[in-house]
Amino acid sequence: MKLLEKLREFENQYVFVKWALGAEYGKLLSVGDDFIELAIIDVDTMEYRETLMIVSSLLLEISIGGADVARIIAEVSSRMSLHE
């Protein structure tokens, strides 16, 4: 199974992505045939900062779970209103 095929299972989830030019926490918005779209989260304010399109050949590491990703999920969840 190819990386992008597996990543499609995790669309709309929070992840940590490390690629050739950087590393960020964010929400995996979509996975295309040769790229991923990632909404970057500013870990200090828990606000979305920007959206990146990353070419899959530049991807080095993607963490779907773990303590840091769980903390991001908890912080974002605590800021959601009950009406969303």
Sine and cosine of phi, psi and omega as CSV:
sin_phi,cos_phi,sin_psi,cos_psi,sin_omega,cos_omega
0.00,0.00,0.69,-0.72,0.00,-1.00
-0.99,0.13,0.38,-0.92,-0.04,-1.00
-0.83,0.56,-0.73,0.68,-0.06,-1.00
-0.92,0.40,-0.55,0.84,0.07,-1.00
-0.90,0.44,-0.68,0.73,0.02,-1.00
-0.93,0.38,-0.64,0.77,-0.02,-1.00
-0.90,0.44,-0.46,0.89,0.02,-1.00
-0.86,0.51,-0.45,0.89,0.05,-1.00
-0.93,0.36,-0.34,0.94,-0.10,-1.00
-0.94,-0.34,0.28,0.96,0.05,-1.00
-0.86,0.50,0.57,-0.82,-0.01,-1.00
0.92,0.39,0.40,0.92,0.09,-1.00
-0.88,-0.47,0.37,-0.93,0.00,-1.00
-0.99,0.11,0.69,-0.73,-0.08,-1.00
-0.59,-0.81,0.23,-0.97,0.20,-0.98
-0.93,-0.38,0.81,-0.58,-0.04,-1.00
-0.87,-0.50,0.76,-0.66,0.08,-1.00
-0.88,-0.48,0.81,-0.59,0.02,-1.00
-0.75,-0.67,0.01,-1.00,-0.14,-0.99
-0.84,0.54,-0.47,0.88,-0.09,-1.00
-0.94,-0.35,0.02,1.00,-0.01,-1.00
0.14,-0.99,-0.15,-0.99,0.03,-1.00
-0.45,-0.89,0.67,-0.74,-0.05,-1.00
-0.48,-0.88,0.41,-0.91,0.22,-0.98
-1.00,-0.02,0.57,-0.82,0.02,-1.00
-0.08,-1.00,-0.07,-1.00,0.03,-1.00
-0.96,-0.28,0.81,-0.59,0.00,-1.00
-0.97,0.24,0.97,-0.23,-0.09,-1.00
-0.98,0.21,-0.76,0.65,0.00,-1.00
-0.41,-0.91,0.36,-0.93,0.02,-1.00
-0.82,-0.57,0.89,-0.46,0.02,-1.00
-1.00,-0.08,-0.20,-0.98,-0.01,-1.00
-0.95,0.31,-0.46,0.89,-0.02,-1.00
-0.63,-0.78,0.31,0.95,-0.01,-1.00
-0.41,-0.91,0.23,-0.97,0.20,-0.98
-0.82,-0.57,0.47,-0.88,0.06,-1.00
-0.93,-0.37,0.85,-0.53,-0.11,-0.99
-0.81,-0.58,0.82,-0.57,0.10,-0.99
-1.00,0.03,0.93,-0.37,-0.07,-1.00
-0.97,0.26,0.70,-0.72,0.04,-1.00
-0.95,-0.32,0.77,-0.64,0.13,-0.99
-0.97,0.24,0.92,-0.40,-0.11,-0.99
-0.92,0.38,-0.30,0.95,0.03,-1.00
-0.99,0.17,-0.65,0.76,-0.05,-1.00
-0.96,-0.27,-0.21,0.98,-0.06,-1.00
0.87,0.50,0.45,0.89,0.06,-1.00
-0.97,-0.24,0.49,-0.87,0.09,-1.00
-0.95,0.32,0.77,-0.64,-0.08,-1.00
-0.99,-0.14,-0.72,0.70,-0.04,-1.00
-0.26,-0.97,0.17,-0.98,0.06,-1.00
-0.88,-0.48,0.76,-0.65,-0.01,-1.00
-0.92,-0.40,0.58,-0.82,0.18,-0.98
-0.94,-0.35,0.90,-0.43,-0.08,-1.00
-0.92,-0.38,0.80,-0.60,0.04,-1.00
-0.92,0.38,0.73,-0.68,-0.12,-0.99
-0.88,0.48,-0.46,0.89,0.01,-1.00
-0.93,0.36,-0.27,0.96,0.02,-1.00
-1.00,-0.03,-0.17,0.99,-0.04,-1.00
-0.93,0.36,0.74,-0.67,0.04,-1.00
-0.93,-0.38,-0.61,0.79,-0.09,-1.00
-0.42,-0.91,0.63,-0.78,0.10,-1.00
-0.70,-0.72,0.86,-0.51,0.04,-1.00
-0.97,-0.26,0.84,-0.55,-0.03,-1.00
-0.99,-0.13,-0.46,0.89,0.01,-1.00
-0.80,-0.60,-0.16,-0.99,0.02,-1.00
0.92,-0.40,0.20,-0.98,-0.08,-1.00
-0.89,0.46,-0.68,0.73,-0.03,-1.00
-0.92,0.38,-0.68,0.74,0.03,-1.00
-0.91,0.41,-0.63,0.78,0.04,-1.00
-0.89,0.46,-0.60,0.80,0.03,-1.00
-0.91,0.42,-0.67,0.75,0.03,-1.00
-0.88,0.47,-0.71,0.71,0.01,-1.00
-0.88,0.48,-0.69,0.73,0.00,-1.00
-0.90,0.43,-0.68,0.74,0.00,-1.00
-0.90,0.43,-0.72,0.70,0.00,-1.00
-0.91,0.42,-0.67,0.74,0.00,-1.00
-0.89,0.46,-0.62,0.79,-0.02,-1.00
-0.94,0.34,-0.34,0.94,0.00,-1.00
-1.00,-0.04,-0.13,0.99,0.01,-1.00
-0.97,0.24,0.63,-0.78,0.07,-1.00
-0.99,0.15,0.29,-0.96,0.00,-1.00
-0.95,0.31,-0.25,0.97,-0.07,-1.00
-1.00,-0.03,-0.07,1.00,-0.03,-1.00
-0.99,0.14,0.00,0.00,0.00,0.00
